Amino acid sequence: MPSPRRVALTTLMLAMSAALNASAQPGPGPSATIGGHAPSTTDSAASCHHRAFRVRADFEAELNADTGWAGPLDERATVTADQPFRLRIELETGSDLARRFWLQYRRNDGAWTDIEAADVPYPLLTPPVSVVANEEYTHGDRSEDLLPGSRAAFGGGAGVVHEATTPPFTGAGVQSEWEWPLVIRRYADGAASNDTGDRFQFRMVDTRGACEADVAPAVTLQVPAFHLGGTFVETPGPIGPWQASNGDLYFVIEPAETTNVLMMVKSSDGGRSWREVDGAHRPATDDLEGFATAFAADTVHMLHQTAQVWHHAFRTSDHPTHPDTWAVRDEPVAAPGKPPTQVAALASRSDGSLVGVYGGPQRIHYRIRTRDGQWGAETVIDAHTARGLSGPMLATGKHDVVHLAYTGNDGTAWYRRIAADGQLSPRQQLADNLATGEGDVGSILPLVYLPDTDSVAVLYRTASGHLWKRRIDARARVGKATRVSERRVVQNAVDSDQTGADAIALDGKVHVLFIEQGTGSIFHAASTAAGQWQPAELQVGDVNAQWVRGRPVRNADGRQVYGFVYDAGSNGGSGMNRYGEVDPAR
């Protein structure tokens, strides 16, 4: 079931498409007309010449300020993926006919492509390069003569803002200057990717053809360290980063909100750089909202609920014969009926079997997949209770017992065990003070199993916004509730139906990363050996974080750290996913 933001996005895109088709205002592109003429796709003389260009790194500079440049005049500058920059072009025109210009780009000497208008980080379409919004000036604000490339009289020009074409311009034998706010994305619609070292050339075009290039406006792309880009998968459960024995890290993302297909991205340098692996064979099922992963030996397994429930699996670099390849794609698991919210949880067991939990119209269900790939009969959990159930979380413990926690729509939280033979233990209530809004079903964090004591820690967000923890011991006795931090935690960021927090076990302790409500900053808290909570410490500030998920990993020095990926404020869009680490030893 698509989330509300995706339904709204689709509706808005259809409305905009209809409006554009009905509008008398033409736009660029081979099928459009500007001034009653079809745009030329050739490089024929167009009575306009690029005389100078300069790249501006300071996106907040005033339109006509001679500051914030990324490099000298007419020199290719380096720009950062998913970070807007501005390109100023000096143009000399030899005709007094009224015209509009638009911008084209080509990547690594490829084909020239018209640049569309699409904002960051939340666009209605996600092209590799686009014209974006800029709050420092408005579209059509008059430019001044900053660039010294032409000796012709200055005839004006303008700043462009979130439009594909310039305002109309008339002038013969004059120079003009045009400033374009642009972004080059790491991942774009169709799972297209741009990489460090890619070269992008630009040119201005009108209906008579491309302007001649006395100088060639160009930039080189740099994907910054620890940057993933793409869009977060919407799930409260663990999604990595999972680590192979050689240190390779794996994480699942979507390339863009407007192309929500499943990608497995990999880092072989401790999270500094990431790339998709086996993209030619990724699963076909999209709509990545009810999603869970589990790591077993050399394979990342995934459970994925759309209108149906699917299983996917990816072999890591540890696999002896087929490393870094998709092993299972779009394997049907169940069709339980439409749930109020898509949810999924997955656990792997030592014998190679999997336990999968997913949502139904009012209940949650589970099936067990044998090591030879057969899904068993479906069991409905709490089939006769009056409350609606959702928000499942799983963790595998001793003797392949799978611990299960889940929520009720009356503000309750519950705990059960699924034994190695598939039998359910009696339910135990953990809380009755969870929030009950539509987006509060994912109030339980990933479960934390502590092998030294054969116990499991269940962390959850109450209606007050605070995180609390209860520990269930080896005899299934539920301990008292303790508050994790005095800071409140965000819930349901951009229709994510989940608490903005994550939890893992590390060195026998429970570690938590959470997004503070109101500030969007990410904090880390850890329990002592006695189970008391230390004061939360700031990890990432000056962001409006909306997702965070992590796992224990070994860093370059061989120490166990808390490796995590977070969305630094995309508002449900793309391009803001980054990798970080918490080192408890420091």
N, C-alpha and C positions, 0 to 999 in steps of 0.2 A: 504494500500500500504506500504510494508516494507520500512524503511528508507534506505538511501544509505549505512550507516554503517552496517546495518543488511544484506543487499544484498552482500556487500563486505565480511562480515564475513562468510556468507553461502558459497560463492564462494571459499574463502580461505580454509574453512574446507573441502570442497569436493576435492580441489586440494591436500591438505595435506594427506587426506585419500588415494587418488590414489597413491601419492608418497610413502606412507608407505607400501601399498600393493605390489608395484613394487620393493621395496628396498630389497636388500639381507641382510640388517642389521636387525637382529631379535630384538624384544622387549619382555618385560615381559608379563605375563598373561597366563591363562590356554590354550589359543589357539596359543600362540607364541612358537618359539623354540629358544634356546640359545645354541650355540655351537653344533647344530645338535640334541639336546635332548629336549624332551618336559619337561617343568618345572613340578616339583612334587607339588602336592597340599596337601601332607601329612606332618606330623611333624617328619618324620623319621630322623635318625642321618645323618648329612650332613657334617661331618668333619669340622665344624666351630662352634665357641663358642663366645657369647657376654661376654667379660670380664669386660667392663666398659662403661659408657656413661655419657655425660654431655650436658645439654641444654644451648645454648648460646642466650641471649636476644639481645645483640648488633648485629644487622644484618649487620652493616657496619664494624665490626672488621675484621682484616686481618685473613687469613685462619689459620695461626699457632701462632696467638697471644694468650697468656694466660690471656685474659681479657674478660670482657663483659658477664660473665656467669650469668645465671638466678638462679642458686642454686649450692649446693655442688655436688661433684662427686657421681654418682649413686643414686641421689635423684630426685624424681618426682618434676618438676617445674610447675608453673602456667604460661600459655601463653595466649595471647589475641586473640580473634576471629578476623579474617580478617587482622591480622598483622603478617608478616613473622617472623620466628625465625629460629635458626639453631640447629640441633641435631648432636652431634659428638659421634660416636660409635667405641669402640675398639674391634677388632675382632681377634680371634686366629684361625689359620687354620692348619689342619692336613694333607693336601694333596697338592701335587705339580702340580696337574692338572690345566690348565688355566681355569679361570672361570670369569663370571660377576655376580655381586650381584644386587639385587633390594630390595626395601623396601616394607614391608607390614604394615598395621595398623589394629587395631580393636578398636571399640568404646564400652565402658561399657561391656567388656567381650563378645562382639558379634563375628560375623564371621570375619576371617582374609581376608583382601582385598588388592590387589596390589595397590600401589600408582603410579599414572600417573604424567607426567610432564604437568603443566598448570600454567601459570604465573598469577600474580596479578598486578593491579586490572582488567586488560582486557585480559581474557584468550580466547582460542578457544574452550575450554570446561570448565565446572565449577564443578569439583568433590568436595566432602566434604573436602578432604585432598589432597594436591598435592605438587610435587617438583617444586620450582619456580626458577627464575633467581636471580643472585646475581652479582653485579658489582665489588665486592672486590677481586674476584679471578676468574679464568676461569676453565671450566670443565677439570678435569684431573690434575690440579696443585697438585704437590706432597705434602702430609701431613708430619708432623713431629710428634715425640713421645711426646704428651702432657699428656695423661691420664695414671695414674700409676697402672692400674688394672692387667696387665699381666707382668710376668717376662721373657717371651720369647724374643728372639732377635727381634728388630724392622725391619720389612720388607717393609715398605712403606705404601701405601694407597693413597687416593686422596680426593680432594674436588669435589663434584658433583654440577653441575649448569644446571638447566632446562633440565635434562635428567632423564629418568626413570631407567637407569641402570648405574652402575659404569664402568669405563674403565676396560679392562682385567687385571686380577691379577693372579700371580703365586707365590706360596710360601707354604712350608710345615714346620710346627713347628715354625712359626713366628707369630708375632702380626702385625696388621695393623690398621690404623685409617681412618675413612671415615666421612666426614662432609656433611650433607644434609640440604639445605635451604628449609624450609617447610612453608605451611600455612594451618590453619584449618579455614574453612569458617563458618559464621553464617548461610547462606543459600546457597544451591548448586543446581545443576541440578536435575530436578524432584521435586523441592520445598522441598528437604531434609533440615533438620535443625540440627544444633549443639547448645547445650545450656550450660549455666554456670554450672560447676560441672561435666560435662562429662569427663570421663577418656579415654585417648588414649594411647594404648600400641603399640610399634613398634618392628619389627624384620627384620633382613636381611635374604635374601633367595637366593639360587642359584638353578640350575637345579636338584640338588639331594635332595633338601628340605630346611626346615627352620634351621637356625643356632640355636644351643642349647643356652638356656638363663641362664647363671650363674647369670646375672643381667638382669632386664627387663626394657629396655628403655621406659619411660612413661612420659606423661604430663597431667595436668588438665587444662581444658578450662575455661576462664573467658570472658564473654561478657561484655565489658566496659559500664559504665553508659552512657545513652543518645545515645547509638549506635543502629541503626536499621539494618544496612547491606542491602543486596539486591540491586536492581537497580531501579532508578527513572523512573516513568511513564513519557513519553515524551508528555508534554502538556503545553501550556502557561496559561491554566486556573486554577482555584482553585481546589486543591485536598486534602485540609485539612492542618493541623490536625483538624478534627471536634471533638467537645467536647460534651459528654452527660451531663445530669444534675448532675450526681454524680461525675463528673470530669474525667471520662474515656476519653481517646484520641484515635482517629481512623485515620488511614492513609493508602493509597493504594500504593503498591509497586509490583515489580516483584522480584522473588527470585534470578534470574541471567539473564544476557544478553542472555545466551544460553538456557534459559528456561523462556520465557517471558509470563508466565501465571499471572493471576490477584490474588493478595493476599490482604486481609484486615488484617492489624496488629493493635494491641491494646496495650495501656499502661494504667495501673491503678495506677501508682505511679508518675504522673507528668512528664512523658517522660523519666524516668530513665531506664526503661526496657520495651521491646516490644516483643510481640509474635503474631503469626498468630491465628486467630479465625475462626472456622468452615472451616478449610482447606479441609475437606473431601467433601465439597459441593460447592467449588468455581466454577465460570463460566468456560465454555469450550473454549470460544473465547479468543484468545491471540492477539499478535501484538498490544501492548498498546501504540499507538502513537497519534491518534486523540481521546482525552479522556477528559471528564469533570465530575465534581461532584457538587451536591447541597445537602444541609442538610435540612430536613423538619421534625420537631417534634422528632421522634425517629428513623429516617431512612436516610441513606446516599444513594442518587440516583446517578447513573452514566450513562453517554451517551458515547458511544464508537463507533468510526468509523473505520472499516476495509474496505473490499470491499463493505460491507453493513454497516448499522447503527444499533446498539444494545442498549438495556436498561438493566441495572442490578440494584439491590437494596440490601442494607444490613441493617438489624435491629441492632441497638445499644443496650447497656445494659438497656436503658430506655424502651424498648418494654415490655409491660406487660405480654405477653404470650410466645414469642419466642425470648428472648434476644440473641444477638451475633450470629445471623444466617443469611444466605443468604435468602432473600425473593423473589427476581426476578433474574433469570439467563438467559442470552442470549435471551431476548425478542426482536424479530425483530421490527424495527421502520421504516426503509426506505432502498431503494436501488437506490440512485440518480445517479449512474454512477461514474466512477473513477475520483476522484479529483486530481489536481496537488499535493496537500498536504492534508493529513488527518487532519481534524479539527473538533472540537465539542465544544459547549457551552451549559450550562444547568442552568435553573432557576426554583425554586419552588415558588408556590404562596399559599396564606393563605387558599384557598379552597381545597388544596391537589392536584391541577393540576400542571403539569410541562410544561415548554416551552423549546424545544430542537432545537438548530441550528446546522447545519452540512454542510459539503462541497459537491459541485457537480463539474462537469467538468469545469465550468467557473463561477458559481454563488454560493451563499450560500442559504440554504433552511431552513424552520422551520416548525415544527408540534407542536401541543398542545395535551398533554395527559390528559384526564379527570381524576377526582379523582377515578373513578371506573376502570381505566386502559385501556381506549380506546384512541388510537392515531387518531387524526383528519386528515383532508386533508392537503396536503403539499402546502406551499406557497413559491414561488421563490422570493427572494429579489432582487430588481433592475433588473428585468428580461430583460429589453431592453437596458441596458447600454453596452457600448463597452468594458469597462474595466473588467478584471477578478477580482473576489472578494474572500476574504478569511479572516482568522484571527479573527473570531467573539469572542466577550466577552459579557456576560449578567450580570445584577444585578436587583433584584426585589425591587421596591420602593412602594410609597404610592398608595393605591387603587389597588394593584396588577399590577401596570404598570411595564412592564419589559423593562429596558433600554438596548439598543443594540449598540455596537460600532464594526466596522469592517474595514478592509483595502482593498485598491485597488492595483492592480499590477503596477499602474503608480505612486506610492508613496503617494497616498492620504489616509486619514482616514475619516470615516463617522460615523454619529450618527442618530439613529431612536428610536422610542418608539413602543412597542407592547402593545396595550391597553388590558384591561381585557377581552374584547370581541374578541381579536385576530387581530384587525385592526392595520395596520402600519401607523405611522405618516410620513410626508414627510422627506426625507433625508436632513441632514445638514452636510456640510463639516467642518471637524475639523483641517485638516492639509494637506499640499501638499508636504512636505519635508521628508517623510519617505524613507528609503532605498528600493531599488527595486530588490535586489538579490533573488535568488531562496530560500534562507533560511530566508528571511526577512518578510514572511507573518505574523508571530506572533509578530508584533511590538507593539501591545497594551497590557498593563498589565491588570490584573483582575480589573474590574470596582469597584469603591468605592462609595457606596450609603451613604449619610449623612442625616439621618432621621430628625434631628433638623431643617434643612432648606429645606427638600425635594429636595435635589440637588444631582447630581452625578458628581464625578470627573473622568475624563478620562486621564490616563497617557500613554504616548507613547514614543518610542525611534525614534529619527530622524536619518537621514543619517550621521550626524556628530558624532553620538554615545551618545548624551546627552538625558536625560529624560526631557520631558516637560509635563505640566498639563494644561487642560482646564476644567472649571466647567460649567455645564449646570444647570440652576436654575429651580425652580418649573414651570415656564412659558416657559420652553424650550429655554431660551435665552442662547447663548454660550458666556462665558466670555473670557477674553484675555488669551493668552498663557503665562505661566510662567515657567522658567527653574527650575528644581528640584535641581540639583547639578552641579557644574563645572566638576565633575568627569565623564569620559566616561564609558559606560556600555557595557558589552560583549553581543554579539548577535550570535545565532546559534552555541552555544557550542556543539561540537561533534554531529553535524547533528540534533540538537534539534528543529530547525525551530522556535525559540522563543527568546525573550529578557530575559537575565538573571536577572530578577527583579520581585518583588511582591509588592502588595499594599493592604492595609486594612484601615478601619475606626476604630478609637479607641479614646474614650473620645471626640468625635466631631471633631477630627483632622484626616488628612490623614497621614498615616505612610507608608514608603517605605523601603524595603530591596533590595539592588542591588549588583551585582558582578562587581567589577571594571575591565574594560578592561585593559589587560596588566599584572595585578598583581594577579587576581583571588581572591582577598580579598573581604569580604562581609561588606558593609557599611549600616548604618541606617540613614534615614533622616525623619523629621517630619515637617508638616506645623504648623504655629501658628494659633490662632483663627482667625486672619485677613487674613489667606491664604498665608502668607510669609513662605519661607522655611529656616529652621535652617541649619547650617553647618552639613554635613554628618559626622557621627562618625563611626570609625572602630568597627566591632563586632566580626569578625572571620578573623584572619590573618594567614599567613604561610600556606595557602592552595591554590589549583588551583580549586576553586569552579566552578561548572558548572550548577547547578540547585538550586533554592531556592523557597519554597512555604510555606505560613503560614496563620494563622487565629487568631482572638482574642480568648484567652482562659483565664481561671482563674488559677492562680498558687496556690501553697500550702497555701499561706497566704490569699487567697481569692481576690487578686488584679487582675484586667484585665491586661494582658500582651500580647505581640506579640509572640505567639508560632510558631516556624518554623522548617522545615526540609530542610537540604541542602546536596548536594553531594559534598564531600570534595576533589574531584579530581579523579574520577574513569576513566576518559577519555572514558566514555560510557560503562564501565564495571560494576563491582559490588563490594559491600562490603564497600562503603564509605559514606553511608547515616547516618546522625546524627541529633539529635534534639537539639534545642537551644531556648532561650527566650530573648526578649528585654523588659525590665521593664521601661516604660516611667517615673515612679515615682522616679527612681534612676538616 
